[in-house]
Amino acid sequence: DDLASRYDIVIAEGAGSPTEINLRAGDYVNLGLARHAGMPAVVVGDIDRGGVFAAFFGTVALLCPEDQALIAGFVVNKFRGNLELLAPG
């Protein structure tokens, strides 16, 4: 709250998965912080591991509607090569 009162933009990095349903109540490092601060969230996926679009879809599907509403976008991390390969996604 203090940072948000002093700055126009505050960026916070989460840790681990935001979809650990059994840990949601005590989550303060992922969407718990976003819920508290009322800030949008960006989901980052590692394309090197494969299945990044399925991971994005699964992540959002497992979130409750309240948390789904916080998702502002997605970032494909570690992409190398022709950007046209991502065009269908």
C-alpha positions in Angstrom: 0.0 0.0 0.0 2.9 2.3 0.8 4.5 1.9 -2.6 1.2 2.3 -4.4 0.6 5.6 -2.6 4.0 6.9 -3.7 4.4 5.6 -7.3 2.3 5.5 -10.4 3.5 2.0 -11.3 4.5 -0.8 -8.9 5.7 -4.1 -10.3 5.7 -7.2 -8.1 7.1 -10.6 -9.1 5.3 -13.7 -7.9 6.9 -17.0 -7.1 5.8 -20.5 -8.2 2.4 -21.3 -9.5 -0.6 -19.0 -8.9 -2.9 -22.1 -9.2 -2.0 -24.0 -6.1 -5.7 -24.2 -5.1 -4.9 -25.7 -1.7 -2.6 -22.7 -0.9 -4.9 -19.9 -2.1 -6.1 -18.8 1.3 -2.6 -18.1 2.5 -1.1 -16.9 -0.8 0.7 -13.6 -0.6 3.4 -14.1 -3.2 1.2 -14.4 -6.3 -2.4 -13.5 -6.9 -3.0 -12.9 -3.2 -0.8 -9.8 -3.5 -2.6 -8.8 -6.6 -6.0 -9.2 -4.9 -4.9 -7.2 -1.9 -3.5 -4.4 -4.0 -6.2 -4.5 -6.7 -3.5 -4.7 -9.4 -3.5 -6.6 -12.7 -1.5 -9.7 -13.1 0.5 -11.0 -16.1 1.1 -14.8 -16.4 4.6 -15.7 -17.7 5.2 -19.0 -19.4 8.5 -20.7 -20.3 8.3 -21.8 -23.9 11.5 -24.0 -23.5 9.5 -26.4 -21.4 7.0 -26.9 -24.2 3.2 -26.5 -24.1 3.2 -22.9 -23.1 -0.2 -22.1 -24.5 -1.7 -25.2 -22.8 -0.1 -24.0 -19.6 -1.6 -20.5 -19.9 -5.0 -22.0 -20.6 -4.8 -24.5 -17.7 -3.6 -21.8 -15.3 -6.5 -19.5 -16.1 -9.0 -22.4 -16.1 -7.9 -23.4 -12.5 -8.3 -19.9 -11.1 -11.6 -18.8 -9.5 -13.5 -16.1 -11.4 -12.2 -13.4 -9.0 -8.6 -14.3 -9.8 -9.3 -14.7 -13.5 -10.5 -11.1 -13.7 -7.0 -10.0 -12.5 -5.2 -11.5 -15.5 -4.3 -8.7 -17.9 -2.1 -10.7 -20.2 0.5 -13.3 -20.9 4.3 -13.2 -21.6 6.0 -16.0 -23.5 9.5 -16.2 -22.0 12.6 -17.6 -23.6 11.2 -17.5 -27.2 13.8 -17.6 -29.9 13.2 -17.6 -33.6 10.5 -16.5 -36.1 7.7 -14.5 -34.4 5.3 -15.7 -37.1 5.4 -19.1 -35.4 3.4 -17.5 -32.5 0.8 -15.8 -34.8 -1.9 -18.6 -34.5 -1.7 -18.4 -30.7 
